[in-house]
Amino acid sequence: MDGSRSYKLKSGKGAVVSQRKEELVAVLDHFNIQVDNPVSVLTQEMSKQFLQSKNEGDKYKVRGAKFFMKATQLEQMKEDYSYIMETKERTKEQINQGEERLTELKRQCLEKEERFQSIAGLSTMKTNLEYLKHEMAWAVVNEIEKQLNAIRDNIKIGEDRAARLDRKMEEQQVRLNEAENKYKDIQDKLEKISQETNARAPECMALKADVTAKKRAYNEAEVLYNRSLNEYKALKKDDEQLCKRIEELKKSTDQSLEPERLERQKKISWLKERIKALHDQENSVNQEIEQFQQAIEKDKEEYARIKREELDVKHTLNYNQIQLKELKDSKTDRLKRFGPHVPALLEAIDDAYRRGHFTYKPVGPLGACIHLRDPEHALAIESCLKGLLQAYCCHNHADERVLQTLMKRFYSPGTSRPQILVSEFRNEMYDVRHRAAYHPEFPTVLTALEIDNAVVANSLIDMRGIETVLLIKNNSVARAVMQSQKPPKNCREAFTADGDQVFAGRYYSSENTRPKFLTRDVDSEISDLENEVENKKAQIVNLQQHLSALEKDIKRNEEFLRRCQLHYKELKMKIRKNTSEIRELENIEEHQSVDIATLEDEAQENKSKMKMVEKNMEQQKENMEYLKSLKIVAENKYEAIKLKINQLSELADPLKDELNLADSEVDNQKRGKRHYEDKQKEHLDTLNKKKRELDMKEKELEEKTSQARQICPERIEVKKSASILDKEINRLRQKIQAEHASHGDREEIMRQYQEARETYLDLDNKVRTLRRFIKLLEEIMTHRYKTYQQFRRCLTLRCKLYFDNLLSQRAYCGKMNFDHKNETLTISVQPGEGNKAAFNDMRALSGGERSFSTVCFILSLWSIAESPFRCLDEFDVYMDMVNRRIAMDMILKMADSQRFRQFILLTPQSMSSLPSSKLIRILRMSDPERGQTTLPFRPVTQGEEDDQS
């Protein structure tokens, strides 16, 4: 009951179910009942207003009743749309107000949050502290486990290294045995040569004595032969003189010979004086010959010496020129001191290392990696290290093979290449304090060098034992230290500033006079070398001039010697000739009275003597030839054994050098063996120490694990170290103490923060929800408005079609024009045929025509409206019987087609003409009393009491 002060909903038995308007509205909405919809309930007054309206807008809205709009429920849709848009605007205002409020709440919330976080962080810090304690317990366990794993890995590595050291010990022992065998072999060879030389020495001496004896015998035989020959010649000459004398005696027996004898004596005296002068000249010439021979021999010896000196100077000059060129090249690049190909080789090594061909980059040349503390030790250190200065170090044999491949590019076959040392690279230098040589005045090679790279130092220690070699500048002091007294402890050899090598029992001079690789002042060295080269060139020129002068002197002396020898021979011939003349003259002086027969007997005897002498001479000649052959044989034997001994000596010299080298090699190998033994001992001590440490750590791990399980039974995965966790725990404890001291009631702060946070989050959520709602609402309303317009257009078209159809049943013509934009509705109806009469306004129709038109309009609206019932009040009052019957038929026909709806028709007319049907119910009201003046209404309270009773 709209308009009253209360509402009642009753059940079918009359019991009041509810008195709330909202539930009544909900029921009406559920059944789509629109009480104020003129289509559902069209009163007579409403119909009258509609028919009598002059304004076309009223037909659309009918004095605010919104007839068409209400009938089609478009009004409700439009009102809903307007309400929604208003609500959207209000919502936007609320969002703006909420955003302003949200900013303030956020500020307050942040303030509360800061205080809450400081308080909430306190509990979090306590929780974190406990968790950190748990982590700390297991972090200690983790660190001990890591230490255990590291120790185990170190032990495994140490065992592998111990095995490698064992192998190296075995290899070193093999090399030591090989070196000792080599030394022994060389020593055996030397002993064999020495024994053979000693064995041949007596034979050589015997042969030498035999040769001397044979020479003496031959010389004696030669003297006898010459004596016999001279005797034979004298006998022959005497025989000739006897024969001549006999002939002369026979011819001149009767002549006087005194003047001739005097003349002969005078001539003999003159000849003897002349022979004496000739003898003096002979002696003088003989002395000159000896002087010239000595001068020539001396010049030849001087010439040979100068020639050898010239060759030595040329060799030194060539060496100095090569060294000068290398020094000049090294002035721009120090590495060229070690060879012209070294810079390119090092670049190739760098490139190969960048490409990953080496495990570790090779180190070298070693001379470029060391520096002198005292430049005066340069030559001594070079003499000690020798070829090691140009050597390279590799980590393993694979790197060595790669380096050898690179060297083949720069060193042609047949030329010497730098030595390659293979030794595992270490970052620390060997500890050699227990086996290094020590002297309070003189350094070792190791202490005299500055070596930055441990690999270089270790390689020189392994290969040369530089910790056991002393450097003593003065030669005599070096001899005194090493030979006159017991050498210092662990010192095996020493080197002097001149490069001489001094052992306990040997001394070797250096062939070099200046350092080649380790000099610092390159300019002065170049200058010195240039001066020396010039001096050598001048010396060669002087030597060549000297040689030329010697050649001239030799030739001149040889010419003088030849002349003297010729003169000597001439003097000899003159002496012999004068002697013969004297003999002849003396023979003539004999008494010519000698019997010719006696002379003949003498001549006969002389001939006999000649025969005997001749025979004897032949025997002596044979004996001399025999002795000569014996002498030659003895000399050949002596020369052969002497040559053999010389050959043995020549063989012994290189063997001695090899023996020295082998001795050095044995010492090196022994030192290497001692080195590996020391390393092995040191390594085994370290390994045993690690094993003991492992046992202690395992016990410690068990204790720490037990403690950790007491603190936290379940193991935690910890990534931080114990030291970091300890710092965090201490820092967290200090922070907790500071928070306790600086803040008040924790519960009140937490409550305030929670309230502020909930208020902020609630408002923020509402604002966000409203924003999303507004955005979605705009999209929906845009779509709904388009749908609403389409729906309105469809309803309008249906209404027009139904209206034309209904009017045509009485041959009426009509037209409905809707203007939704201006909200106007124009209805025009023409009774009769439409093509013969113009459309008339509704006001021009008769009452029956207007009522019929209204029924047609109402039925048109019924066809497009949704309502569970239809109600018409006095719809046929102004109709004649024909229109009434047609209208009623139309209503009944529509009601029959819409049986799911209820049609209620109120009319004062008689309904007896309606056909009987179970679908039609006619309720006829009794006639009212004509004299009644008051309606029998009761008070509301009384009615309620009656209902309750």
C-alpha positions, 0 to 999 in steps of 0.5 A: 500500500504505497502512500500509507505509513506501513506495509504488510506482506501476508501469507496465503493464510493471512498471516503477516510475513513482513512489514518492510518496504524493501522486501515488498519492493524486492517481491515486486521486482522479482515478479516484474510488477510495476504498480505505477506503470500505466500499461499494467494499470491504466486508469480512466483518468490516465487514459483521459489525460492521454487522449486529451493531451495537446502536447506531443511531448505529453504523449511521450511523457504524459505530464511526467508520468512518462507514459511510453517510457514507463510502459516500456520500462525504458524510464527505469533504465534511463533513471538507472543510467542517470543514477549510475552516472551520478553515483560515478561522479560521487564516487570520483569525488570520494576517490579524490577525498580518499586520495587526499586522506590516503596521503595523510594516512600514508604519512602517519602510517610511515611514522608508525611503521618506523617506530614499529619496524624499530620494535618489530626489528627487535624481535626480528633481530632476536630471531635472527640472533638465534638463527645466527647462533645456529648458523654459527654452530654449523658454520664452525662445523663447515669450516672445520670440514673445509679445513679437513677437506683441504688437509685431505686434498693437501695430503693427497697432493703431498702423497702424489708429490712424495711419489713424484719425489720418489720417482725423481729420486730414482731418476736422479739416482739413475743419472748419478749412477750414469754420471759415476759410470761415465766418470769411472769409464773416463777414469779407466780410460785415462788409467789405461792410457797412463798405464800404456804410456808408463808401459811404453816409457821403458821401451821408449827409453830403450829404443832411444838408447838403442838409437843412440848406440846405433847412431854411435856405431854408425858414426864410428863405422862412418869415421872408419870408412872415411879414414880408410877412404882418406887413406886410400886416396892418400895411397893412391896419390902416393902411388901416382907421385911414386910413379911420377917420381920414378919417371922423373928420376929416370929422365933426370938422373944426370941433371942438377936439381939444387936450384929447383929444390930451393925454389920448391922450398920457397914455394912450400913456405909461401904455400904454408903461409897462404894455407894459414891465412886460408884457415883463418878466413875459414874460421871467420867464415865458419863463425859467420855461417853459424851466426847467420844460421842462428839468426835465420833460426831465430828469425824463423822462430820469431816469425812462427811466434808472430804468425801464431800471435797474429792468428790469435789476435785475428781470432780475438778481433773477430770475437770482439767484433761479434761481441761489439755488434751484439752489444750495439744491438743490445743497446736498444734491446738488452735481450739481444745480448743473449742472441739475435733471435731472442726477442723474436723467440720471446714474442713467439712464446708470449703469443703461444702462451696467450693461445693456451699452448703452455701450462705455465709461460716459460721463463728465460733467458735466465741471464735476463732474469738476474741482476748483480749486486756488485758489477765486479763479479760479472765475469766470475758469475758468467764463468760459473753459470756459462750456458745457463745464462741463455737457458729457459725453464719449463714447467713440464715436458709438454711445455718443453716440446712446445718451446723446442718447436718454437726454437726450430723457427729461429735456430737452423739445424746444426746450430747450438740452441739454448738449453731447456731446463724442466722443473716444476714451477714453485712460487717460493725459493728453496730453503738452502740455509742448511746446505749453503756455503758461508764465509764472513768475507766472500759472498756466494753466487746466490747472495751476490745476485738479485733474483726476483723470480723463484723459478730462476733461483730454484733452477740455478740452485738445482743445476749449478748449486750456486749456494755452494760457490764462493766469489773471491776477487783476488786470485792469490786469496782464492788459492789461499782460501780453497787450497792452502787451508780447508775450504769453508763448509759446504763450499766446493769451488770458487771463482775469481774476478778474472773468471778463474775456477778454483777447486780444493786441488785444481785451478783452471784459468778463464779464457774470457777477459770480460763479461758478455751478458751481465755487464751494466755499463753498455756504453763504456763496454762498447767504447772499451771494445771499440778501443780494443778492436782498434788496438787489435787492428793496429796490433795486427798491422804491426805484426804484419809489418814485423812479419814482413821485416822478418821475411826480409831479414830471413831472405837476406840472411839466407842469401848471406849464408849461401854466399858464406857457404860458397866462400867456405867451400872455395876456401876449403878447395884452396886449402886442399889444393895448396896442401896437395901442392905442398905435398908434391913439392915436399915429395920432389925435395926427396933425394933423387939419389934414391934408388929407382928400384926402391921406389918401384918396390915402394910403389909395389908395396903401396899398391898392395896397401891400396888393395888391402885398404880398398878391400877393408874400405868395402867391408867398412862400407858394407858394415856402415850400410848395415849399421845405417839400416839398423839405425834407420830401423831403430829410429823408425821404432823410436819415432813410432813409439814416440808418436804413439806416446804423443797420441796417447798424450793427445788422447789423455788431454780431452779425456782429462777435460771430460774427466773434469766435466764428469767430476762436475756432473757427478758433483751436480748429480750428488748435489741434486740427489741431496737436494731431492733427499732434503726435499723428500725429508722436508716433504715427508715431515710436512706430510706427517704433520698434516696427517697429525693435524688431520687426526686433530681436526677430525676429533675437533670436528666430532666435538663441534658437530656434537655441540652444533647438534645440541644448539640446532639438532637439524643441520643448516646450509650455511654460506657465510664464514664463521668470522662474518657470522661472529661479527654479525652476532656481536653487531646484532647484540649491540643493536638489540641492547641499543633498541631496548634502551631507546624504545618504550612499550613494544605492544602499544607501538605494535598496536598503533602501527597495526591500526594505522597500517590496516586503516591505510591498507583498507583505504588504499584498497578501497581507492584502488577498488573504486578506481577499477570500478569507475574504469569498468563502470565507464566501459560497461555504461558505454556499452549499456547505453549503446545497447539501451539506444538499440533496445529503444529503437527496436521497441519503437519499431515493434510498437509502430508495427503492432499499432498499424496492425491493430488499426488495420483491423477496422480499416483505420490508418495510423502513424506514430512518430517517436522523437527520442532526442526531444522526447515527443510522440505524435499519433495520427489516426484516420478512420476509413481508407487511408488513401482517401482521407488525410491523417487527423489528429487524435483530438479530431476523432470522435469519442469511440474512435479515440477510445479504439485508437487508445486501445490499439495504442495500449495493445501495442504497448502490451506487445512490447512491455513485460508485466505479469498482468494487464489492467484497464479501467473503463476502456470502453466507456466512449465506444459504440457497440461496434468499436467495443466489440472489436476492441474486446475481440482484440483484447481477448485475442491478445489475452489468449495468445499470452496465457502466461499473463493475467488481464483485468478489465474494469468496465461498467458495460455488460459482459454478457456478450463474451463467449464462455471459456474456462480462461475468462472469469467475470466478477460482477460487483453489486450495485452501491446503495444510493442513500449511503453517505459514508464508506464503512472504513475501520481504523487501522489499529482495529483492523490489525486487532481483528487480524490477530484475533 
